[in-house]
Amino acid sequence: MAETSDVGYLKAELGALRRELSELHVEQREMAKTLEELTATFRSLAMHLGIAAEPYRKGADTSRRDLPGFA
């Protein structure tokens, strides 16, 4: 009889842990989204203040133009 109550208890605990884990995953996704927004904000502020510049992105016309420092 003690084994069935132990199994029921373990199943209930496992269910609670699964719900908690699911909630943590949702919170992680929200935090990741917030961090991306924060990163974009800091990047735009840095560019606005002249601390940083737009990162170089390779385009189709890079072979035709002179890149500074590569003369």
Secondary structure, 3 states (H helix, E strand, C coil): CHHHHHHHHHHHHHHHHHHHHHHHHHHHHHHHHHHHHHHHHHHHHHHHHCCCCCCCCCCCCCCCCCCCCCC
